Amino acid sequence: MDTRNAGMERTALTRKSSSIRYDSPPTKLQNKKPYVSHTPDMNGVIDYSQDEHHIWQTLLSRQAKQIPDRACPEYLEGLDILNLPKEKIPQLANIDEVLQATTGWQTEAVPALINFGHFFKLLANKKFPVATFIRRAEDMDYIQEPDIFHEIVGHCPLLSHPAFAAFNEAYGKLGLEASKEERVFLARMYWFTIEFGLVGSTPSERRIYGGGILSSPSETIYALSGDPEYREFDLIDVLRTPYRIDHIQPIYYVIDDLDRLFDIATSDVRGYVKKAMSLGLFEPVY
């Protein structure tokens, strides 16, 4: 187990669970007003303020200019299928209607942080957790907590793709079976794929599929700038790579094509985890 995680009680697997720990201490969470999710009414509808709708509009407008040349084609196809409203935050029922018709998935409204078991159980049952608050203006470029823009714009388009959807479902089932120590290593697999993954067989074909990148205006540009380190995806290496959630990533792992997620999901992941645990972590580069 990564002993450097000891004592870090906040965050989660991919910013969602309060039961998994940082690979490194957070530096920006202190002295900030915490985010609180909105509670839907009895019909499942959330009444967002005009200020919140304006932030959605601003974020979506910015990303609409940056994503087309940087996101993978499968993501762009999913974005077209979702047909997200530009002027207001969508209701989850509208997202569910599309996902149910494509891959059988749906969303689930959750607080900003949920426990580890809840997160895995939702994924295993083809339900994607969505925190229903939206970031404040001061967090426009990057937010550590997963807001509704991150979840809907970052992840939901690719939940219409079979390989991406299957990976998430398999990951949830793996997490339910894994030990506490194994879950810490599994978190890195999710981090360097679903959250911060790149795809492309050559540097010129390299595109983004990770939702943590696609929901961050600044990281969308940075990820393909040539400044970070790009590594060919190797599951053992991924499981051994420390990460931080409080700044832009210095390393991205690249898969050849999105269908590779099928291969990863159906491989002996827990066997790879045990091997990675025996080898220990790489030295951090952050």
C-alpha positions as CSV (number, residue, x, y, z in Angstrom):
1,M,0.0,0.0,0.0
2,D,1.2,3.5,-0.7
3,T,2.2,4.7,2.8
4,R,2.3,8.3,1.6
5,N,-1.5,8.2,1.6
6,A,-1.6,7.6,5.3
7,G,-3.6,10.2,7.2
8,M,-5.2,11.9,4.1
9,E,-8.9,11.6,4.8
10,R,-10.4,13.8,2.1
11,T,-11.2,12.9,-1.5
12,A,-11.6,10.1,-3.5
13,L,-11.4,8.0,-6.2
14,T,-11.4,10.4,-9.1
15,R,-12.7,13.2,-6.8
16,K,-15.8,11.3,-5.9
17,S,-15.3,9.3,-2.8
18,S,-14.4,10.4,0.7
19,S,-13.0,7.0,1.5
20,I,-9.9,7.0,-0.7
21,R,-6.9,9.2,-0.1
22,Y,-4.7,11.5,-2.0
23,D,-1.5,10.2,-3.5
24,S,-0.2,13.6,-2.2
25,P,-1.5,16.2,0.2
26,P,-4.0,18.7,-1.2
27,T,-2.8,22.3,-1.2
28,K,-5.9,24.3,-2.1
29,L,-8.8,22.9,-0.3
30,Q,-8.3,24.8,3.0
31,N,-10.1,28.0,3.7
32,K,-12.5,27.6,0.8
33,K,-16.3,27.6,1.1
34,P,-17.4,24.0,0.5
35,Y,-19.7,23.1,-2.4
36,V,-23.1,21.7,-1.6
37,S,-25.2,19.8,-4.2
38,H,-28.8,20.9,-4.9
39,T,-31.6,18.7,-3.8
40,P,-34.1,17.9,-6.7
41,D,-37.8,18.5,-6.0
42,M,-40.3,15.6,-5.9
43,N,-40.3,15.6,-9.7
44,G,-36.5,15.3,-9.9
45,V,-36.2,18.9,-11.1
46,I,-33.5,21.3,-9.8
47,D,-34.2,25.1,-9.9
48,Y,-30.9,26.6,-10.7
49,S,-30.3,30.4,-10.3
50,Q,-29.6,32.7,-13.3
51,D,-26.0,33.1,-12.0
52,E,-25.5,29.3,-12.1
53,H,-27.0,29.1,-15.6
54,H,-24.7,31.9,-16.7
55,I,-21.6,30.0,-15.5
56,W,-22.8,26.9,-17.4
57,Q,-23.3,29.1,-20.5
58,T,-19.8,30.6,-20.2
59,L,-18.1,27.2,-19.6
60,L,-19.9,25.5,-22.5
61,S,-19.2,28.4,-24.8
62,R,-15.5,28.3,-24.0
63,Q,-15.2,24.6,-24.4
64,A,-17.2,24.6,-27.7
65,K,-14.3,26.6,-29.2
66,Q,-11.5,24.4,-27.8
67,I,-12.9,20.8,-27.8
68,P,-13.5,20.2,-31.6
69,D,-9.8,19.9,-32.5
70,R,-8.8,18.3,-29.3
71,A,-11.4,15.7,-28.2
72,C,-11.5,12.3,-29.7
73,P,-14.2,11.7,-32.4
74,E,-16.2,9.3,-30.2
75,Y,-16.6,12.1,-27.6
76,L,-17.7,14.6,-30.2
77,E,-20.3,12.1,-31.5
78,G,-21.6,11.6,-28.0
79,L,-21.7,15.4,-27.4
80,D,-23.9,15.7,-30.6
81,I,-26.2,12.9,-29.4
82,L,-26.7,14.6,-26.0
83,N,-27.5,17.9,-27.7
84,L,-26.8,19.9,-24.4
85,P,-28.6,23.2,-23.9
86,K,-26.3,26.2,-24.3
87,E,-28.3,28.6,-22.2
88,K,-29.1,26.6,-19.1
89,I,-28.0,23.6,-17.0
90,P,-29.7,20.5,-18.2
91,Q,-31.9,18.4,-16.0
92,L,-30.6,14.9,-15.4
93,A,-33.8,13.3,-16.8
94,N,-32.9,14.7,-20.2
95,I,-29.4,13.1,-20.0
96,D,-30.9,9.8,-18.9
97,E,-33.2,9.6,-21.8
98,V,-30.3,9.7,-24.2
99,L,-28.0,7.4,-22.3
100,Q,-30.7,4.8,-21.7
101,A,-31.4,4.7,-25.4
102,T,-27.7,4.2,-26.3
103,T,-25.9,2.1,-23.7
104,G,-28.5,1.6,-21.0
105,W,-26.8,3.9,-18.5
106,Q,-28.4,6.7,-16.4
107,T,-27.2,9.4,-14.0
108,E,-27.7,9.5,-10.3
109,A,-27.8,12.8,-8.3
110,V,-25.3,12.7,-5.4
111,P,-23.7,15.0,-2.9
112,A,-20.3,16.5,-3.8
113,L,-18.5,13.5,-2.2
114,I,-19.9,10.0,-1.7
115,N,-18.4,7.0,0.0
116,F,-16.3,4.5,-1.8
117,G,-18.8,1.7,-1.7
118,H,-21.6,3.9,-3.0
119,F,-19.5,5.0,-5.9
120,F,-18.6,1.5,-7.0
121,K,-22.1,0.2,-6.5
122,L,-23.5,2.9,-8.8
123,L,-21.1,2.2,-11.6
124,A,-21.6,-1.6,-11.3
125,N,-25.3,-0.9,-11.8
126,K,-24.7,1.4,-14.8
127,K,-25.5,4.6,-12.9
128,F,-23.1,7.5,-13.1
129,P,-22.9,9.8,-10.1
130,V,-23.5,13.4,-10.7
131,A,-23.0,16.2,-8.1
132,T,-25.7,18.8,-8.9
133,F,-23.8,22.0,-8.0
134,I,-21.8,24.1,-10.5
135,R,-18.5,25.7,-9.8
136,R,-18.1,29.3,-8.8
137,A,-16.6,32.0,-11.0
138,E,-13.2,31.8,-9.2
139,D,-13.0,28.1,-10.0
140,M,-13.8,28.5,-13.7
141,D,-10.6,27.0,-15.1
142,Y,-10.1,24.1,-12.7
143,I,-12.1,22.7,-9.8
144,Q,-11.0,19.9,-7.5
145,E,-14.6,18.8,-6.7
146,P,-16.6,17.2,-9.4
147,D,-19.4,19.6,-10.4
148,I,-22.2,19.1,-12.8
149,F,-20.3,20.6,-15.7
150,H,-17.5,18.1,-15.1
151,E,-19.8,15.2,-15.0
152,I,-22.2,16.1,-17.8
153,V,-19.8,17.7,-20.3
154,G,-16.7,15.7,-19.2
155,H,-18.1,12.2,-19.0
156,C,-21.6,11.8,-20.2
157,P,-20.9,12.1,-23.9
158,L,-18.7,9.0,-23.8
159,L,-21.1,7.1,-21.7
160,S,-23.0,6.7,-25.0
161,H,-19.9,4.7,-26.4
162,P,-20.0,0.9,-25.7
163,A,-16.3,0.6,-24.7
164,F,-16.3,3.6,-22.3
165,A,-19.6,2.5,-20.7
166,A,-18.4,-1.1,-20.4
167,F,-15.1,0.0,-18.7
168,N,-17.1,2.0,-16.1
169,E,-19.4,-0.9,-15.3
170,A,-16.5,-3.4,-15.0
171,Y,-14.6,-0.9,-12.9
172,G,-17.5,-0.6,-10.5
173,K,-17.7,-4.4,-10.1
174,L,-13.9,-4.6,-9.6
175,G,-14.1,-2.0,-6.8
176,L,-16.9,-3.8,-5.0
177,E,-14.7,-7.0,-4.9
178,A,-11.4,-5.2,-4.1
179,S,-9.8,-4.8,-0.7
180,K,-9.1,-1.3,0.8
181,E,-5.5,-1.5,-0.3
182,E,-6.4,-2.7,-3.8
183,R,-8.9,0.2,-4.2
184,V,-6.1,2.7,-3.7
185,F,-4.3,1.3,-6.7
186,L,-7.5,0.9,-8.7
187,A,-8.0,4.7,-8.3
188,R,-4.9,5.3,-10.4
189,M,-6.3,3.2,-13.2
190,Y,-9.5,5.3,-13.3
191,W,-7.5,8.6,-12.9
192,F,-5.3,8.0,-15.9
193,T,-8.1,6.7,-18.1
194,I,-11.6,8.0,-17.5
195,E,-10.5,11.3,-15.8
196,F,-7.2,12.1,-17.6
197,G,-6.8,9.7,-20.5
198,L,-5.5,10.5,-24.0
199,V,-6.1,8.4,-27.1
200,G,-4.2,8.2,-30.4
201,S,-1.7,5.8,-32.1
202,T,0.6,8.7,-33.1
203,P,1.4,12.1,-31.6
204,S,-0.4,13.8,-34.5
205,E,-3.5,11.7,-33.9
206,R,-3.5,12.2,-30.1
207,R,-6.8,13.4,-28.7
208,I,-8.5,13.7,-25.3
209,Y,-11.1,11.4,-23.8
210,G,-10.6,12.0,-20.1
211,G,-13.4,14.0,-18.5
212,G,-11.1,15.8,-16.1
213,I,-9.4,17.4,-19.0
214,L,-12.5,18.0,-21.2
215,S,-14.2,19.9,-18.4
216,S,-11.2,22.1,-17.7
217,P,-10.7,25.0,-20.1
218,S,-7.1,25.4,-19.2
219,E,-6.2,21.7,-19.2
220,T,-7.9,21.1,-22.5
221,I,-5.3,23.3,-24.1
222,Y,-2.4,22.2,-22.0
223,A,-2.9,18.4,-22.4
224,L,-2.0,18.5,-26.1
225,S,0.5,21.3,-25.9
226,G,3.6,19.1,-25.9
227,D,4.6,20.4,-22.5
228,P,3.5,17.4,-20.4
229,E,5.0,13.9,-20.5
230,Y,3.2,11.4,-22.7
231,R,3.5,7.7,-21.8
232,E,2.3,4.6,-23.7
233,F,-0.5,3.0,-21.6
234,D,0.8,0.0,-19.6
235,L,-1.5,-1.0,-16.8
236,I,1.3,-1.9,-14.3
237,D,2.9,1.4,-14.9
238,V,-0.4,3.2,-14.5
239,L,-1.1,1.5,-11.2
240,R,2.3,2.5,-9.9
241,T,2.1,6.2,-10.9
242,P,1.3,8.7,-8.1
243,Y,-0.9,11.7,-9.0
244,R,-2.2,14.9,-7.4
245,I,-5.7,16.4,-7.9
246,D,-4.8,20.0,-7.0
247,H,-3.1,21.1,-10.2
248,I,-2.7,20.3,-13.9
249,Q,-1.3,16.9,-14.6
250,P,2.4,16.4,-15.5
251,I,1.9,13.0,-17.1
252,Y,-0.8,11.5,-19.4
253,Y,-1.1,7.9,-20.5
254,V,-2.1,7.3,-24.1
255,I,-4.2,4.3,-25.4
256,D,-4.2,3.5,-29.2
257,D,-7.9,3.6,-29.6
258,L,-11.0,3.8,-27.4
259,D,-11.8,0.1,-27.8
260,R,-8.7,-0.6,-25.8
261,L,-10.8,0.1,-22.8
262,F,-12.7,-3.1,-23.5
263,D,-9.4,-5.0,-23.3
264,I,-8.4,-3.3,-20.0
265,A,-11.9,-3.9,-18.5
266,T,-11.8,-7.7,-19.3
267,S,-8.2,-8.3,-18.3
268,D,-7.0,-9.7,-14.9
269,V,-7.0,-6.2,-13.3
270,R,-6.7,-7.5,-9.8
271,G,-3.8,-9.6,-10.8
272,Y,-2.1,-6.5,-12.2
273,V,-3.0,-4.6,-9.0
274,K,-1.3,-7.3,-6.8
275,K,1.8,-7.1,-9.0
276,A,1.9,-3.3,-8.8
277,M,1.5,-3.5,-5.0
278,S,4.5,-5.8,-4.8
279,L,6.6,-3.5,-7.0
280,G,5.7,-0.3,-5.2
281,L,5.1,3.2,-6.6
282,F,7.3,5.2,-9.0
283,E,8.8,8.4,-7.7
284,P,6.4,11.3,-8.1
285,V,7.2,13.8,-10.8
286,Y,5.0,16.6,-9.4
